[in-house]
Amino acid sequence: MKFSSDIVIGLEIHVELDTETKLFCGCSTANAEPNTHCCEVCLGHPGSKPVINKKAIDFALKLALALNCNISSQLIFSRKSYFYPDMAKNYQITQYEIPLGKGGELKLKSGKPIGIVRVHIEEDPASLVHEGGMHVAKTVLVDYNRSGRPLVEIVTQPDLESPDEARDFMRELIRILTYLKIFDLNKGIIKADANVSIRESGYVRSEVKNITGFKEIERALNYEVERQRRAVKEGVHLKQETRSWDSAEGITRELRTKETEEDYGYIFDPDLVVTEITQDMIKKAKAELPELAQEKVEKFIEKYKIDKVDAEVLSQHLDLAELFERIAKKVEPVFTARWLRKELLRVLNYNKLTLEKSAIDEKNLTALLKLLIDKKITPQIGRKLIEDLVLTSFDVEDRVKKEGLAAVSDTAELEKLCKEAIEENPRAIEDYKSGEEKALNFVIGQVMKKTKGKATPNHVRKILKQLVR
């Protein structure tokens, strides 16, 4: 393959599917004490027979369709032979010759399409614990609870041209996974192996293994690109190799010379029968696909006429996007979008809460936004109420009435308070008359204090300007 960019990156991403049991046995995927969720099947004992988890097939099929892949008519598994403590039976059950899906694409936020070579199902190896770190540990602990958990692997074309694009790809992929509800962002494992090469070396490829999370991938790739460039400048002849990412040190380390596919000695797994992927299965999976994030962005802009940035932020999470659509049917969409994006997300982030785990109630939030848009409460009061709504549910209209939070709109009352503020702050008034426009903001602030935030600043400004002409 010929390349023209300065940097060439391809990703192999492993995603843990959110099933209750493992890929080929009934062992639970829930977190537990080490080596308590395993059996003769996931440990590969002689005579044990694997049986495929149907939900894993359904989940992987949805992902392959969401990535616009061509779907294979048969699900065939192979054995990938290797000798390592993380696989008790000395081979991993995966797909090699015929993947579930191939030839798809995923668009980055910029609109650039990234080719998907294949999407296939495989079992997760065990978890290895290197006490003190991989490169200094004298012993290795093995937890076979993770062995046999269902993974889906997504392999991209080498279309990514920067660490930033790789991070964007991971972000967009995670959005798809969460929209499909096949991956638990809080407990599921997602890790990437990245193939990296640069123009200066003639595109000699290094594979960086086990990068966890989309934030780490940018760090790892930035380091690896600079490492390769530095090596070329120093006259080092780069070789194709496998490296590990040390997130604590922020460096990659050499593991071994890169294996080829032939090294794994793939053979069809004789214990697993061929599973037919019927047109009915594909039709059912397509019918269950939700409207994905990028589709929602386009719809939000076209149908609701909201700002592109607001549309992109609201579509980041399915529950927030769906909440916006429901409220936008009752409250002006542009106003709703801005309040959800700026104020609701501000409060959720401050309290380190997700929308799902907050106390936000659609009915009360809708009532709050209606009060705001009808100018029955001020934005300052609205912000205070939304801060409380995130933590506890209450009737917004009832609280506004009981606590006297309605906006002060009585001009005579406001004129009285403005005159008091003018008398109490003669220096600020003189500065304003001398041409210092900002001085009036101070007086406005004093009036707002008197009204406890129940007056609108623009209304107060207008009255003050009339009084001090």
C-alpha positions, 0 to 999 in steps of 0.5 A: 500500500502506498502512503503520502501522509507524514504519519500513518495510523491504523487501529485495532480496537477491542470492546467488551460487549455488555452481556451478563455471561461469557462468550462460550459458557454461562460464567458471569461477567460481573466483577468478583474475587479473582478466579471465582467466575470461571469453569471448565469451558473458559479454562479449556479443560479437555472434553469441554464444549463451548456454546456461543452466546446469542446476545453477543452475536446480536450486539456485534451484528448491530455494531457491524451494521452501524459501521456500514459493513457488509455482513457475512452469511456465516459466523465461523470461529477459528483458533489462534494458537499462542502460548501465554499465561493469559490463555489457559488452553493455549489458543484464543477463539476468534474469527480470522478467515471470515469476519462477521462484517467487513468493508465499512466506514466511520466518519470523524467529526470533520466528516472524513471517512475512516475505512473499517477492514473488519468487525469480528467476535472473539474471547478475551484473554485472562487478566495479568497483574504485574506487581510493580509494573510489567518491566520490573515485576518478578512474578505475574498473577493471573485472573481467569475471571476475564478469560472468555468474556465477549469482545468485538474487534474493530480493525481500521484501514491505515487512514488516520493521519494524526494522533488527534484523528485517532482520538476523534475516531475513538470518541466517535466509536464510543458514541456509537457503542453507547447509542447501541447500548452494547457497551457499558462505559463505566465498567466495560473494557475498551483498549486499542492496539495502534499501528504507527509509521512515519514517512521518514522511515519509509513507513516501517510499522510499530504496533503499540499494544493495550492503550486504554481509553481515547484520552490515552491514545493521543498521548501514546501516539504522540510519543511514538511518532516523536520516538520514531522521528528521533530515532531516524534523525539519530541514524537508527534503523527502525524495524517492525516491532511490537511495543507496550504503552506505559501510561505512568511513564508516558513512554512506549517500550519494546516487547518483541519483534512483530509477529505475522499472522502465520505465526499464530497457526490459525485453524477452524475451531472444530468444537463450534458449528457454523452459525447462519447469519440469516436475512431475518437476523439482519433485518431484525438488527437493522430495525432495532438500530437507533438514530445515531449521534451524527444523524441526530446532529444533522436533524437537530440543525435542520429540524430544530435550527439550533447551533451546530456546536449545541447540536454536537454537544447534545448528541454526545450522550443518547439520554441527553439527546432524547431529553432535548427532543422531548422538551423541544416539543414543548419549549422553543428548541434553540432556547432549550438547547442552550440551557441544556448545553450550558447550564444543565451540563455545567451543573452535572459536571460540577457535581460529577454526575451523569444525567442518568444518576442525577435527580433531573425530572423531565416534567420539572425541567420543562416547567423551569424552562417555560418559566424562563422563556416566559420571563416569569423568573430571571436567568439567575434564579433559573440557574439556582433552581437547576442546580437544586434540580440536579440533586433533588426533585421538586415542583418548580412552580410551587417553589417559585410561588412559596419562596417568592422567586418570581421576577420583579417586573413592577416598574415603580418598585424597581425605580424605588430600588434604583433610586436607593442604589444611586443615592448609596453609590454616588462615586460610581454614578459620577464615574458613569457620567464621566464616560465610564460605562462599566461603572453602571454595571456596579450599580446594576449589581447593587440593585440585583442584590436588593431584588435577590436576583429577581429583576432582569439586568437589562430592565434595571439598566434601562431604568438607571439610565433614565434616572441618571441622564 
